[in-house]
Amino acid sequence: MTYIRHPFSFEEDPSNPIIGHVEMEQPLPCETTIGGSGFYRQAHLALKNGGGLDLVLYHNPFTAAFIYMRETVLDQNLLDLIGIPNSSALAGRKVKLPGQLMMGAERTALIDRATTYLVGAEPIAAIARQRHQQNLAVFPIAREGLKYGVAEALHANYGYYCDEILLDAHHVFDSSVPVYNRKVELGIFKDKDLDKGQKDKIQVAFIADSIASGLVMKEVIARISDRFEYLEHVEVVAPLTTIRGLCRLASAPVASQAKVRVHVFETLLNALPPDYYYSAHIPLPELHIDPVQEQEYRAWWGEDSSGNAIADTACAGYGWSEAFYSPRKQLQMMNAELTSRHGLTIADILLRNVK
């Protein structure tokens, strides 16, 4: 097996420098139990001062459309939302658009199919098939994780009816936290439907949410481990994941014997200053299972008038939850960041790609 090694170093917090590497194997072809196919690569993140985390990255037509580009027909409603003047002249044209412009119900439908393929691939199948449905539970983190369809994917692939336990965890401002200036508040934890005997049977927890800073996921894993003491595996389905966030998970004290593993769409992301919440693609071909799709993605975003590559700052998530729940707010966030960093809007970039 051939491996690639990607070193990293984050030293914005002088009292806590983060140094380590990610080691990835070459992608392996896979087939899911529902007849799909794709590729996955197993990986491991290791920190210099100790701590590590196992990862699996997946590539199939649906993860690729989510992370890179997909072919679509320009819709009048989307054009109006973006703010294209004389949009009727463009409606009906077949174009390619980046995943950030797949929003609302369309985004939910796509991620549902991508997650079904991911859950059916061998890394999760090897664990799921060895257990009964009462040994698995799904923990979607509101709001984004509710849209991932993990419970549905477990049923589609294995016929399991798994308990689904909703969590509400989110960031709040806290200037005392170095670099990130955020802490986590955990509100709803809907586990009261399960009695102690049922909780004791849960061996595998599937957590659904993306990982930017890792603050939320670290807190959620700790809380689930406290309440479900017989956990053996924590499988985090996190389509958008930054290396910084993974470092926070890798360095967290282990609250139980459960082994934590993170499942990611396509590639790891680069958290951007100043707040390290917006997260862009890393422009290294070896970090992408299909480097050609990354090249196409970067070409679509292009450069600003100063020659800066927009893909280096274009957040893969932008509003994160808003992309699913509020397309209008998603576009507002994208335009605010693009205007601030590059003096361009989505309308500007789209128009120069359809001329």
Secondary structure, 3 states (H helix, E strand, C coil): CCEEEEEEEECCCCCCCEEEEEEEECCEEEECCCCCEEEEEEEEEEECCCCEEEEEEEECHHHHHHHCEEEEECCHHHHHHHCCCCHHHCCCCEEEEEHHHCCHHHHHHHHHHHHHHHHHCHHHHHHHCCCCHHHEEEEEEECHHHHCCHHHHHHHHHCCCCEECCEEEEEEECCCCCCCCEEEEEEEECCCCCCHHHHHCCCEEEEECCECCCHHHHHHHHHHHHHCCCCCEEEEECCCEEHHHHHHHHHCCCCCCCEEEEEEECCCEEECCCCCCCEEECCCHHHCCCHHHHHHHHHHHCECCCCCEHHHCCCCCCCCCHHHHCHHHHHHHHHHHHHHHHCCCHHHHHHHHCC
